[in-house]
Amino acid sequence: MWFFYFQDEVLMSLNIIALRQDTPGCNDIVHFNNAGAALSPQPVVSAIKKHIDLETTMGGYEAAAHVDPLIEQFYDSAAKLINCTRDEIAFMDNATRAWDMIFYSFNFKKGDKILTCMSEYASNYLAFLQVSKRTGVIIDVISDDEYGQISLTDLATKIDERVKLIAVTHVPTQGGLINPVAQVGQIAKKYNIPYLLDTTQSVGQMPVDVQAIGCDFLCATGRKFLRGPRGTGFLYIRKNLIEQIEPPFIDLHSACWVADNDYVMRKDARRFEVWEQNIATKIGLKVAIDYALLLGLPEIWQRIQLLATQMRQQLTEITSIKLQDSGQQQCGIITFTSTKKTVEEIQQHLKKNRINVSISLQEYARLDLSKRNIAALVRASVHYYNTEEEIEKFIQAIKFYCN
């Protein structure tokens, strides 16, 4: 029911009316906070509730055993989403924990180097700082190019034998920028350097293919553009690296206690999982991924770009508004400031009009925002279920308040 075709178009389009009917939240609010947490579709909500009800009537362990085939399908769905194998996928509580499990597996020594980008997210950079204080590892930040994205030229000049990890973000939290991650992957592969990619804001918004990108590790969340439940995410680990690294901590799910003084690790990516998991939300994430796959990531991405372009163009027509997005190619995250109102005032005004946006503070991406002398931004993030009429309502609310 979600698709229809135009006779004069090659690409398949999305049936927005049907998709909005499948999204209860669309009845009450205009939701432009999809980069924070998107509105879940009814099948995701129903799957979570169904399993919670099953646990209530059957018991937690028994309910999990009853739906084990469905749980196992999560790994197939996530693998299909990013073009890998099921053995390379681990279920996680969130993208940050997925990222942490890989990063804290590295045994950095004094003088080793980590290469990262100017737009790196605070949680990741805080981990760099913590490990740097503990070990003496050097954090080497790749410069931006003229578009504000990772400078591939500067990256290449920073490569030497001390570089033990390249860790960058695909789409930063604080703007529409899309970093050239496939080109980063080519450089990482050329010099045989492990490559960790944060796709928290890109998975579910656009096609993400780990084979094309060339990353060795990838973290993703469920709550944002995948429209899944909060408290879910997943980790990808390239197969030939799984047995080369041990997680920073293990339990009886990730390893087997084979003798009084010995254990054996799992052979797949699930060595990075823990035994206790939220089964209801794991199933919910599986359903959310299947939902996105059914619609098609190219179609989703096309729709998001269309809406984002409309929003940016109309914001530029408001004299007191300044767009703050960088990047040669931009996504569905639109950031701006006003010469007339603070970002907090704008957010509250929009909230009174039942329009959701969020705020990105300098501390979320200090290297980038402090360099640009920006203390905070309004962040509006569109998804395919948003409409042109919702954007118009948003624009009119901004015009009325900020002029």
C-alpha positions in Angstrom: 0.0 0.0 0.0 3.0 2.3 0.4 3.9 2.8 -3.3 2.6 4.3 -6.5 4.1 5.0 -9.9 4.1 8.0 -12.1 3.8 7.1 -15.8 6.4 9.6 -16.8 8.9 8.9 -14.1 11.5 6.1 -13.9 11.9 6.3 -10.1 9.3 4.9 -7.7 7.7 7.4 -5.4 6.4 7.1 -1.9 2.7 7.2 -1.0 3.0 9.9 1.6 -0.7 9.9 2.6 -0.6 6.1 3.4 2.7 6.5 5.2 1.4 9.3 7.4 -1.7 7.2 8.2 0.7 4.6 9.3 2.4 7.1 11.7 0.1 8.1 14.5 2.3 11.0 15.6 1.5 12.8 12.3 -2.0 13.5 13.6 -0.9 15.7 16.4 2.4 17.4 15.6 4.8 18.6 12.9 7.9 16.6 13.7 11.1 18.1 12.4 13.3 16.4 15.1 14.0 13.2 13.1 17.7 13.6 13.8 16.9 13.3 17.5 14.2 10.6 17.4 11.8 10.0 14.5 8.2 9.1 14.8 7.8 5.3 14.7 5.4 3.7 12.3 2.5 1.6 13.6 4.1 -1.8 12.7 7.1 -1.0 14.9 4.9 0.1 17.9 2.7 -2.9 17.5 5.6 -5.4 17.4 7.1 -4.0 20.6 3.7 -4.0 22.4 3.0 -7.5 21.2 6.2 -8.9 22.7 5.8 -7.0 26.0 2.3 -8.6 26.2 3.9 -12.0 25.5 6.4 -11.5 28.3 3.6 -10.6 30.6 1.6 -13.7 29.9 4.4 -16.2 29.3 7.5 -15.0 31.1 10.6 -13.2 29.8 12.8 -16.2 29.0 9.9 -18.2 27.6 8.7 -15.4 25.4 12.2 -15.0 24.0 12.5 -18.7 23.2 9.0 -18.6 21.6 10.1 -15.8 19.1 13.7 -16.9 18.6 13.4 -17.2 14.8 12.1 -13.6 14.7 15.0 -12.4 16.9 17.5 -14.1 14.6 16.0 -12.3 11.6 17.2 -9.0 13.0 20.8 -10.0 12.0 19.7 -10.7 8.4 17.7 -7.4 8.2 20.6 -5.3 9.5 23.1 -7.0 7.2 20.9 -6.4 4.2 20.5 -2.7 5.2 24.3 -2.0 5.0 25.4 -4.8 2.6 27.3 -7.2 4.8 26.8 -10.7 6.3 24.8 -11.5 9.4 27.9 -12.7 11.2 29.3 -9.1 11.0 26.3 -7.6 13.0 25.9 -7.2 16.7 22.8 -5.8 18.4 23.6 -2.9 20.8 21.7 -0.6 23.2 22.6 2.5 21.1 25.2 3.8 18.6 27.4 5.3 21.3 27.8 1.9 23.1 28.5 0.2 19.7 31.2 2.8 19.0 32.6 2.5 22.5 32.9 -1.3 22.2 35.2 -1.0 19.2 37.1 2.0 20.3 37.9 0.7 23.8 39.1 -2.6 22.3 42.2 -0.9 20.9 45.3 -1.2 22.9 46.7 2.3 22.3 50.3 3.1 23.4 52.0 6.4 24.0 52.8 8.1 20.7 50.1 6.3 18.7 47.8 8.5 16.7 44.1 8.7 16.2 42.9 10.6 13.1 39.5 12.2 13.4 37.6 15.1 11.9 36.6 18.7 12.9 32.9 17.7 12.9 33.3 14.8 15.3 30.5 14.3 17.9 31.2 15.1 21.5 30.7 11.5 22.9 33.3 10.2 20.5 35.8 13.0 21.2 35.4 12.6 24.9 36.5 9.0 24.5 39.5 10.2 22.6 40.4 12.6 25.4 39.9 10.0 28.1 42.2 7.4 26.4 44.7 10.1 25.5 45.0 11.0 29.2 45.4 7.4 30.1 47.8 6.3 27.5 49.4 9.3 25.8 47.8 8.6 22.4 47.8 11.6 20.1 44.5 13.0 18.7 45.3 14.4 15.3 42.4 16.3 13.8 42.0 16.3 10.0 41.4 19.8 8.6 38.2 20.8 6.8 38.3 21.6 3.1 36.7 24.7 1.5 33.3 23.1 1.8 33.6 22.4 5.5 34.0 18.6 5.1 37.0 16.3 5.7 40.0 17.4 3.7 41.2 14.3 1.9 44.4 16.1 1.1 45.1 16.9 4.7 44.1 13.3 5.7 46.7 11.9 3.3 49.5 14.1 4.6 48.8 13.0 8.2 49.3 9.3 7.5 52.4 7.7 9.0 53.3 4.6 10.9 52.0 6.0 14.2 48.4 6.1 13.0 46.5 3.2 14.6 42.9 4.3 13.8 40.9 6.6 11.6 37.6 7.4 13.3 35.2 9.9 11.7 31.5 10.7 11.5 29.5 10.3 8.3 26.8 13.0 9.0 27.5 15.3 11.9 24.8 16.1 14.4 25.1 19.8 14.0 24.4 20.3 10.3 23.6 19.1 6.8 27.2 18.1 5.9 27.8 14.7 4.4 31.5 13.7 4.8 33.3 12.0 1.9 33.5 8.7 3.8 34.1 6.4 0.8 37.2 8.4 -0.2 38.4 8.2 3.4 37.9 4.4 3.1 40.2 4.3 0.1 42.9 6.0 2.0 42.5 3.8 5.0 42.6 0.7 2.9 45.7 1.9 1.0 47.7 2.2 4.2 46.0 -0.7 6.0 44.7 1.5 8.8 41.6 0.4 10.8 38.6 2.6 10.0 35.7 3.3 12.4 32.7 5.1 11.0 29.8 6.7 13.0 26.7 6.5 10.9 24.3 7.6 13.6 22.7 10.3 11.5 23.0 8.6 8.1 21.7 5.0 8.4 18.0 5.1 7.5 18.3 8.6 5.9 20.4 7.5 2.8 21.8 4.3 1.4 24.8 3.2 3.4 27.0 0.4 1.9 29.9 -0.8 3.9 31.5 -2.4 0.9 31.4 0.8 -1.1 32.5 2.9 1.9 35.3 0.5 3.0 34.9 1.0 6.7 36.1 -1.8 9.1 33.7 -0.9 11.9 30.3 1.0 11.8 27.9 2.1 14.5 24.2 2.9 14.0 21.2 3.8 16.1 17.6 2.7 15.8 15.8 5.8 17.1 16.7 8.4 14.4 16.1 8.0 10.7 15.4 4.2 10.9 12.3 5.2 13.0 12.9 2.4 15.5 12.7 2.4 19.3 15.0 4.3 21.6 17.6 2.1 23.3 18.5 0.2 20.2 21.4 0.2 17.7 23.8 -2.1 16.0 27.5 -2.6 15.3 29.2 -3.8 12.1 32.6 -5.4 12.2 34.4 -6.6 9.0 34.6 -10.4 9.1 38.4 -10.7 8.8 38.8 -8.5 11.9 36.3 -10.1 14.3 38.7 -12.6 15.8 41.6 -10.1 15.9 40.0 -7.9 18.6 38.4 -8.7 22.0 35.7 -6.5 23.5 36.6 -4.3 26.5 34.4 -6.5 28.6 32.8 -10.0 28.1 30.0 -12.1 29.6 28.6 -15.6 29.1 27.0 -14.5 25.8 30.2 -13.2 24.2 32.4 -16.0 25.5 32.3 -19.6 26.8 33.9 -20.6 30.1 35.6 -23.8 29.0 38.0 -24.5 31.9 38.6 -23.1 35.4 41.2 -20.7 33.9 40.2 -20.4 30.3 37.5 -19.1 28.0 36.7 -19.1 24.3 35.3 -16.1 22.5 32.5 -16.3 20.0 33.6 -16.3 16.4 31.1 -13.7 15.1 30.3 -10.1 15.9 28.1 -11.1 18.7 31.2 -11.4 20.9 30.5 -7.6 21.4 27.0 -8.2 22.7 25.9 -8.9 26.2 23.4 -11.6 27.2 20.7 -9.4 28.7 18.9 -7.5 25.9 15.6 -5.8 25.5 14.0 -8.3 23.2 10.9 -6.3 22.5 12.9 -3.3 21.2 15.2 -5.6 19.3 12.2 -7.0 17.5 11.0 -3.4 17.0 14.3 -2.4 15.4 14.1 -5.4 13.1 10.6 -4.3 12.0 11.8 -0.7 11.5 14.7 -1.9 9.3 12.4 -4.1 7.3 10.0 -1.1 6.9 12.8 1.1 5.5 14.0 -1.7 3.2 10.5 -2.2 1.8 10.2 1.5 1.0 13.7 1.6 -0.5 16.6 3.6 0.8 17.1 5.4 -2.6 13.4 6.5 -2.6 13.7 7.6 1.1 16.8 9.6 0.3 15.3 11.2 -2.7 12.3 12.4 -0.7 14.4 13.7 2.1 16.6 15.7 -0.2 13.5 17.2 -1.9 12.1 18.4 1.4 15.4 19.6 2.7 16.0 21.7 -0.4 12.6 23.3 0.0 13.2 24.1 3.6 16.6 25.6 3.0 15.4 27.7 0.1 12.5 29.1 2.0 14.6 29.9 5.1 17.0 31.9 2.9 14.2 34.2 2.1 13.8 35.3 5.7 16.2 38.2 6.2 16.8 37.5 9.9 17.7 33.9 9.4 21.2 32.6 8.6 21.6 29.0 7.4 24.6 27.3 9.1 25.0 24.1 7.1 28.3 23.3 5.4 29.3 20.6 3.0 29.3 20.2 -0.8 26.5 17.7 -0.5 23.8 18.2 2.2 21.3 16.0 3.8 18.0 16.3 5.7 19.4 18.1 8.7 19.0 21.9 8.4 20.6 24.3 10.9 20.2 28.0 11.3 20.4 31.0 13.6 18.5 34.3 13.8 19.7 37.8 14.3 16.4 38.7 16.1 15.8 35.7 18.4 17.8 33.2 20.4 17.7 29.5 19.4 15.9 28.7 22.7 13.2 31.3 21.9 12.7 30.0 18.4 12.4 26.4 19.7 9.8 27.4 22.3 7.8 29.5 19.8 7.7 26.5 17.4 6.7 24.2 20.3 3.7 26.4 21.0 2.7 25.9 17.4 3.1 22.1 17.8 6.3 22.0 15.7 9.2 20.0 17.0 12.8 21.0 16.4 16.0 20.6 18.5 19.0 22.7 19.5 22.6 21.8 18.9 25.0 23.3 21.4 28.6 24.2 20.9 29.6 21.5 23.4 28.1 18.8 21.1 30.7 19.5 18.4 33.2 21.9 20.0 35.9 21.8 17.3 33.5 22.7 14.5 31.1 25.2 16.2 33.8 27.1 18.2 35.8 27.5 15.0 32.7 29.1 13.4 32.0 31.1 16.5 28.5 29.5 16.9 27.2 29.0 20.5 24.1 27.1 19.5 22.0 26.2 16.4 18.3 25.5 15.7 18.2 22.0 14.1 15.3 21.1 11.9 15.5 17.6 10.4 13.0 16.3 7.8 11.9 12.7 7.0 10.0 11.2 4.1 6.7 11.4 6.0 6.9 15.1 6.4 5.0 17.2 3.8 5.5 20.4 1.9 2.5 21.9 3.8 4.3 21.2 7.1 7.4 23.0 5.8 5.2 26.0 4.9 3.6 26.0 8.4 7.1 26.0 9.8 8.3 28.8 7.6 5.3 31.0 8.4 5.9 30.5 12.1 9.5 31.5 11.7 8.6 34.6 9.6 6.0 35.7 12.1 8.3 35.4 15.1 11.7 36.4 13.7 10.9 39.4 11.5 
